[in-house]
Amino acid sequence: MSIFITTGRYSKDSIAGLMAQPEGRAKAISDLFAGVGGRLIDIYFTLGEHDFLVIAEAPDEKAALAALLPVGASGAVSDMKTCVAYRAADVAAAAQKAKSVTYRPPGKA
């Protein structure tokens, strides 16, 4: 399974909703990823540029997209950004494979 890290900002209405009815949101996010065959690893609320950071596993990018599209469509959050995270062992394996790959930069013989 791939790991996805998503950040974003809550809308004004979402913040008002959290204040009116405080909740951690982990269950709602967990249900989203479970629905596509993945799982929530953790969710953090942050200060600064982003209001939250979600770390989740999903079978692939399409599954992660299927989990996140309803969130974006709801209008509850904005500025969502998602990236794939790689474990150190995955990077080491890729680096090992890269040893056998050659690359010629543009304009170089």
C-alpha positions as CSV (number, residue, x, y, z in Angstrom):
1,M,0.0,0.0,0.0
2,S,1.1,3.5,-0.7
3,I,1.2,6.3,1.9
4,F,-0.4,9.6,1.2
5,I,0.1,12.9,3.1
6,T,-2.7,15.4,2.6
7,T,-2.7,19.0,3.9
8,G,-5.4,21.6,3.7
9,R,-7.4,24.4,5.3
10,Y,-10.8,24.3,6.8
11,S,-13.5,26.7,5.5
12,K,-14.9,29.4,7.8
13,D,-18.1,27.2,8.1
14,S,-16.1,24.1,9.0
15,I,-14.2,26.0,11.8
16,A,-17.5,27.3,13.1
17,G,-18.9,23.7,13.0
18,L,-15.9,22.4,14.9
19,M,-16.4,25.1,17.6
20,A,-20.2,24.4,17.8
21,Q,-19.7,20.6,18.0
22,P,-16.1,19.8,18.8
23,E,-14.8,16.5,17.3
24,G,-11.5,15.1,16.3
25,R,-12.6,14.1,12.8
26,A,-10.5,10.9,12.9
27,K,-13.6,8.6,12.5
28,A,-14.9,10.5,9.5
29,I,-11.4,10.4,7.7
30,S,-10.9,6.8,8.7
31,D,-14.2,5.8,7.1
32,L,-13.2,7.6,3.9
33,F,-10.0,5.6,3.5
34,A,-11.6,2.3,4.7
35,G,-14.2,2.8,2.0
36,V,-11.5,2.6,-0.7
37,G,-9.6,-0.3,0.9
38,G,-7.1,1.9,2.8
39,R,-6.6,3.1,6.3
40,L,-6.0,6.3,8.3
41,I,-2.6,6.3,9.9
42,D,-3.1,9.6,11.8
43,I,-4.5,13.1,11.5
44,Y,-2.9,16.2,13.0
45,F,-4.3,19.7,13.4
46,T,-1.6,22.3,12.6
47,L,-1.0,26.0,13.0
48,G,0.2,28.2,10.2
49,E,-0.3,27.6,6.5
50,H,-2.4,24.4,6.9
51,D,-5.1,23.5,9.4
52,F,-4.6,19.7,9.1
53,L,-2.3,17.0,8.0
54,V,-3.6,13.5,7.2
55,I,-1.4,10.5,6.8
56,A,-3.2,7.5,5.3
57,E,-2.6,4.4,3.3
58,A,-4.4,3.5,0.1
59,P,-3.9,0.8,-2.5
60,D,-3.0,3.3,-5.1
61,E,-3.4,6.9,-6.3
62,K,-6.8,6.3,-7.8
63,A,-8.1,4.9,-4.4
64,A,-6.6,7.9,-2.6
65,L,-8.3,10.2,-5.0
66,A,-11.6,8.5,-4.5
67,A,-11.3,9.0,-0.8
68,L,-10.4,12.7,-1.1
69,L,-12.7,13.9,-3.9
70,P,-15.8,13.9,-1.6
71,V,-13.9,16.1,0.9
72,G,-12.9,18.6,-1.8
73,A,-16.4,18.6,-3.3
74,S,-18.0,19.3,0.1
75,G,-16.6,22.8,0.3
76,A,-15.5,22.0,3.9
77,V,-11.8,22.4,3.1
78,S,-9.7,24.3,0.6
79,D,-6.1,24.2,-0.6
80,M,-5.9,20.4,-0.3
81,K,-2.5,19.1,-1.4
82,T,-1.6,15.4,-1.4
83,C,1.8,13.8,-2.0
84,V,3.0,10.2,-1.9
85,A,5.4,9.4,0.9
86,Y,8.1,6.8,0.5
87,R,9.8,4.7,3.2
88,A,13.5,4.9,3.5
89,A,13.8,1.2,2.3
90,D,11.8,2.1,-0.8
91,V,14.2,4.9,-1.6
92,A,17.2,2.6,-1.1
93,A,15.7,0.0,-3.4
94,A,15.0,2.7,-6.1
95,A,18.6,4.0,-5.7
96,Q,19.9,0.4,-6.2
97,K,17.8,0.1,-9.4
98,A,18.9,3.6,-10.6
99,K,22.6,2.3,-10.7
100,S,21.8,0.5,-13.9
101,V,20.0,3.4,-15.6
102,T,21.9,5.9,-17.7
103,Y,20.7,9.4,-18.5
104,R,22.1,11.9,-21.0
105,P,21.3,15.5,-20.1
106,P,20.1,17.7,-23.0
107,G,22.8,18.9,-25.3
108,K,25.4,16.6,-23.9
109,A,27.0,13.9,-26.0
